[in-house]
Amino acid sequence: MRNEIYLDNSATTPLAEEVVQAMEPYWMIQYGNPSSPHLRGVAAENTLNSNRKQLGRLLQAEPENLYFTASGTEANNLAILGVANSPYFRRNPGHIITTPIEHPSVLGVVDHLQELGWQVSYLQVDSHGHMDAQEAASLLQPTTKIVSVMLVNNELGTIAPVSKIGRIIEEANKERQHKIIFHVDAVQALGHVPVSIPDLKAHLCSFSGHKIFGPKGIGLLYADRQAQLRPIMFGGNQERGLRPGTENIPAVVGLTKAAQLVIDNLDHNTKQLRELRTALIEGIKTIPDSRINSPENGAPHLLNASFPGVRGEVLVHFLEQKRIFVSMGAACSSKKKGVSHVLEAIGLSQEEILSAIRFSLAPTLTLDQIQYVVYSLKETVEEIRNIYI
């Protein structure tokens, strides 16, 4: 474990020691169900409310607008389907605007809505995944109900102009009876770029615990009153009737602690990550025929690069033998057959897509480790190319 260099932090992160310590009492000591009326239940409910308030302060959001889910994927599904599940839109399918580089947990929902009669428009992206916020204004229709855009792309690290899009929607809503609801997937953004709910101008915003050195099995959805979400699962009255199921108190505590740590240390961590990313970019550029797919001004923890002549899957496993762990893209879809929809959308060739690798950094890494990665990468790419030539 000590000799590993883990560069797949966008897939998942290890628990921070402080998070482990914060969660520990809630496994066997303070284990009550927050819906129970006795003292154990009341204590659990108080813990739940306390953590919701703390997350509200960290995100500058009203605590009553924060809902705990089991994952970022569930938060994305609840956000979009929760809007579409209103009686009016079940009878009258609307129009949704999104981008072709969203996470599968958004694009899959959009495909589902299209099957139900919704119209879909996609914002165009350039060769690095950038989009023009003004195009969103041109795509608005009288029936537009949902706009969903990822703040930080999970494969490229591209930062979307969500605040500008939010202001466009805010202005358009002044003239509309059926308000447009703006959803932002911020799963890859939290802890890497500033995230403030008021600044995003979003009605809905999704987060996940295990991307920020918190536990798996916990997500968070911000949903303001204007979104008027309807549940997509049914059962108890937990989370004010929007998300049934007993709340996962240890995971809630872990998410809150993890969020506090990454937000409190954002400036320090960002500086460290940018130094690591710059060193990695400079090293990759010394490898013949390599291509940096991520934008220069992308999020500090993500870098996507292609090495034509080398299959990404082969490169991943060769580096694994050297205890260097990278990925070919999003963990949720990298084992599927086919190619990255994100890299297709930005216009890469088939060769560039199949030879692409995603490096996702953490502030715990050192420059010496990155230099070793560059050395190993250069050596491995040359080795593989010689084998297959």
Summary of the structure (lengths in Angstrom):
residues: 389
radius of gyration: 21.5
end to end distance: 34.3
largest distance: 70.8
contacts: 1342
relative contact order: 0.16
helix: 44%
strand: 14%
